[in-house]
Amino acid sequence: MLDIANSDDEQRLYIKSDSSLDDGMELVTHPMTLSYHLDEFNWEDILRMAVNMGYRSHQTSTCGLHVHVNRDAFGDDEAEQEEVISRILYFVEHHWLEMVKFSRRTESALNRWAARHGYEDSPQKVLDKAKSDYGRYYAVNLCNQHTIEFRLFRGTLKLNTLLATLQFVDTICETAIRLDDDELQALSWSEFVSHITCSELIQYLKERRLYINEEINNEEEI
């Protein structure tokens, strides 16, 4: 897989061990933009090889798909960044049932690996609560200095699910940047998904019955 992902000129992917995995490895990409993930990184070949080699991801009890987003994408200084992060946290808490359904995880698995911080009636209050929580095993982990980490999602070797998850995180972040606190608090799930144009994400939302009650047939996750 490393031979497929990397070249002499550019290292895009590396492998590390993870104590949360019963028997396996963790694939980690170096920082890259969403457009690079979608249009240039050869995920299809990597995932196909993983399947052919007998690896699993979704069909395990511990495997997760974690997405890091640089804090500096949210503003020029810490105050601006935390304002946006507070809205991201509020969105996750306010739409928790939809987030759980999107994640493909059970509530018990989320409580163990990616627990919610807890709903509050304003973004700032959710941020204050998140800052008081100790450890990284939260749906949105704030422990890293340079990134925030979305930890909710169950692992997958299905290309569309992977790309849709990256698009979903990007859309949440873009929404938190674009809207102010009052606008975000008033945003319904149906309004949120109605502005989505990414084909992979729309397909996945339909598979999970999260896209205006539309459903399509879903291939088995691996």
Secondary structure as the mmCIF struct_conf table of DSSP 4:
data_model
#
loop_
_struct_conf.conf_type_id
_struct_conf.id
_struct_conf.beg_label_comp_id
_struct_conf.beg_label_asym_id
_struct_conf.beg_label_seq_id
_struct_conf.end_label_comp_id
_struct_conf.end_label_asym_id
_struct_conf.end_label_seq_id
HELX_RH_AL_P HELX_RH_AL_P1 LEU A 2 ALA A 5
BEND BEND1 ASP A 8 ASP A 9
STRN STRN1 LEU A 13 LYS A 16
TURN_TY1_P TURN_TY1_P1 SER A 19 SER A 20
BEND BEND2 ASP A 22 ASP A 23
STRN STRN2 GLU A 26 THR A 29
HELX_LH_PP_P HELX_LH_PP_P1 HIS A 30 HIS A 30
BEND BEND3 PRO A 31 PRO A 31
HELX_RH_AL_P HELX_RH_AL_P2 LEU A 34 ASP A 39
TURN_TY1_P TURN_TY1_P2 GLU A 40 GLU A 40
BEND BEND4 PHE A 41 PHE A 41
HELX_RH_AL_P HELX_RH_AL_P3 TRP A 43 ASN A 52
TURN_TY1_P TURN_TY1_P3 MET A 53 GLY A 54
BEND BEND5 SER A 57 SER A 57
TURN_TY1_P TURN_TY1_P4 HIS A 58 GLN A 59
BEND BEND6 THR A 60 THR A 62
STRN STRN3 GLY A 64 ASN A 70
HELX_RH_3T_P HELX_RH_3T_P1 ARG A 71 PHE A 74
BEND BEND7 ASP A 76 ASP A 77
HELX_RH_AL_P HELX_RH_AL_P4 GLU A 78 HIS A 94
TURN_TY1_P TURN_TY1_P5 HIS A 95 HIS A 95
HELX_RH_AL_P HELX_RH_AL_P5 TRP A 96 SER A 103
TURN_TY1_P TURN_TY1_P6 ARG A 104 ARG A 104
HELX_RH_AL_P HELX_RH_AL_P6 GLU A 107 TRP A 113
BEND BEND8 ALA A 114 ALA A 114
STRN STRN4 ALA A 115 ALA A 115
BEND BEND9 ASP A 121 SER A 122
HELX_RH_AL_P HELX_RH_AL_P7 PRO A 123 SER A 132
BEND BEND10 ASP A 133 ASP A 133
BEND BEND11 GLY A 135 ARG A 136
STRN STRN5 TYR A 138 TYR A 138
BEND BEND12 ALA A 139 ALA A 139
STRN STRN6 VAL A 140 ASN A 141
BEND BEND13 ASN A 144 HIS A 146
STRN STRN7 THR A 147 ARG A 154
HELX_LH_PP_P HELX_LH_PP_P2 GLY A 155 GLY A 155
HELX_RH_AL_P HELX_RH_AL_P8 LEU A 159 ARG A 178
BEND BEND14 LEU A 179 LEU A 179
HELX_RH_AL_P HELX_RH_AL_P9 ASP A 181 ALA A 186
HELX_RH_AL_P HELX_RH_AL_P10 TRP A 189 SER A 194
TURN_TY1_P TURN_TY1_P7 HIS A 195 HIS A 195
HELX_RH_AL_P HELX_RH_AL_P11 SER A 199 GLU A 207
TURN_TY1_P TURN_TY1_P8 ARG A 208 ARG A 209
STRN STRN8 TYR A 211 TYR A 211
TURN_TY1_P TURN_TY1_P9 ILE A 212 ASN A 213
STRN STRN9 GLU A 214 GLU A 214
HELX_LH_PP_P HELX_LH_PP_P3 GLU A 219 GLU A 221
#
